[in-house]
Amino acid sequence: MTITLTIKEMIKFTKKEVTLKAETSKGDQIFTVTATRVVNFFKVKLDEGFKENLLKMFPAHVEVVVQGNKIVNLKKA
């Protein structure tokens, strides 16, 4: 399913997966996405400054493809 959302904050992050809080038409929801997909979309490096560099990008308005609570694709809204 494709939806538009606003990523508000990063709740948890590892070099493999990121948990995000986002606002959708149904209210705030929690989603997970692979760290690789996030760094490729936002064009940040997956290094020591990953968290700080990524936080500078929020809030972000994006269109995503979701399966349950997992984001499987991101694109600019």
N, C-alpha and C positions, 0 to 999 in steps of 0.2 A: 504494500500500500504506500502511495506517495502522499506526503503531507508537508506543509510549511510550518516551521517552528522558529522560535527565537531561543538560541542557546544562552542561558543566563549565567551558569556557573559550572565549574568542574568540581565534582564531589570527590572523586578518587581517580588516581592515575597510576599506571605502571607503564613500563616500556612495551607492554603487550595490549593493554586495554584501558579505556578511559570511560568513566561513568560521568554522565552529564545531567544537569537539571535544565529542562527546557519548558518554555511556555508554548502550549498548543491551543487549538480551539476548544479543547476539553479541559484546559487549565494546566497547571504545572505537572510535569511527568518526568520520570527518571528513565534515561536511555543509556545503553552501553554501545561502544563502537571500538573497533581495533585502533590502537595507537597509530599504526601505519596509515590508516585511512585518514585520521585526523591531521597528522603532520603533512601528508600530501595535499590535503584540501587547503589547509591554512598556510602551507609553505613555510613551516618551521622545522628546525632540525631536532631529531630525537637524541638529544644530548643532555648534559647537566642542566642547561638553562631551559629545557623543554617546558616545564610547568610555567615559569615566569613569562616566557615568550607566548605561550598559548593563552594565558590569562589576559594578555593585552588585546586579544582578538574578540573578547566577549564584552557586551552581548553581540551575538551574530545572528542575523536573519538568514535562514537557509531552507532549501527544499531537500527533503530526505526520503529515502525509501526505507521503510521499516518492516521488520518481521517480528511481531510481538513487541518487546522492548529493545530490540537490537537494531541499530542503524546499519544498513548494508550498503548504502550509497549516499553521498552528499553532493549537492550542487548549489550554486548561487541562486537565491530566490529572486 
